[in-house]
Amino acid sequence: MSSGAPPVLVITGPTASGKTALSLPVAEALGGEIISMDSRQVYRGMDIGTAKVLPGERDRVPHFGLDLVDPGERYSAGQFARDARTWIREIRGRGRQPLLVGGTGFFLKALVDPVFREPPRDEARRRALESWLARLDAPALARWLEVLDPNRAELALAGGPQRAIRTLEVALRTGRPLSWWHENAPPEAPPVEVRTVLLQRDREALYQAINRRARAMFDDGLPDEVCRLLEAGARSSDPGMTGTGYREAAALLAGEVDREEAIRQVQAATRRYARRQVTWFRHQLRGPVLSVDADRPVQEQVETVLRWWHDQMGGRVSPGTPSPDPTNNPPSSDPETGRAP
């Protein structure tokens, strides 16, 4: 059941599809504020490798969901949903329009299909469990999952070590498998109603953009950023440091690969991630969805989104926000990065 609140505009799509370039002028036209829906941009000190919105762009439009935790901390989809609901209320309280922007599908899912309300937890015990589970190799994780949560074992393993560890942690801490909690526990909040703009790009064009972005990150100083993080105490095994770009740059710094090989690895890993994103969007998006050709000029994309949003809102916008004016041209920007030329 919906909360009865107005829908929230979502702008999503695979990595390097131009979400920043589109979201900034749309937010300005709607009197909006942006909630980042990116699981990597929550980490402090991780800017280049996450393509984090630049300070000047944050001056144009207020942003939330950036720089929340250190690389050694975890930030779950459930925590994002709790934070995002608060930000949405606060933005609306100022008479502004919230926009959810990013490509982390599980963050969006946690809002439109809320997770269960967990029982109270002992933080010291949770941290001890997490530390022990992190030392298990993949075969050991698989064996434990088959015993403790067979219904979720395959899904947990496919989601990588963090999701496998999370599944085991819940089972060991609560005495019930995570699959049981999803099926039986009530959600912690009503679902958020959304209207979704999905940026789509020809696969070859998307892959070329990904390859260019990966190389640009190294040219812009990603290895230096990783060096600073490691010198500040971050470890290559930390949750934030395991993301694409950071593990490859760490391997470069350790002398395990050369620069060109590190770039090739980032390009290949990012292309694989983009394929997974496209598959997820195809099957998991809820509610009305507007598909937008990301290879069209940004101004055309903006006009299309504003007209569609206006129609979705029944010819009205949220109280306190200006009516969309597609003739009010936003500043020109690079369709891949959202940066001004």
Secondary structure, DSSP 4 states (H G I P E B T S, - for coil): ---SPPPEEEEE-STTS-HHHHHHHHHHHHTEEEEE--SSTTBTT--TTTTPPPHHHHHHS-EESSS-B-TTS---HHHHHHHHHHHHHHHHHTT-EEEEE-S-HHHHHHHHSPPB-PPP--HHHHHHHHHHHHT--HHHHHHHHHHH-TTTHHHHHHT-HHHHHHHHHHHHHHSS-HHHHHHHSPBSSPPPPEEEEEEE--HHHHHHHHHHHHHHHHHTTHHHHHHHHHHTT--TTSTGGGSTTHHHHHHHHTTSS-HHHHHHHHHHHHHHHHHHHHHHHHHH--S-EEEEETTS-HHHHHHHHHHHHHHHTTT---TTSPPP-TTSPPPP--TTT----
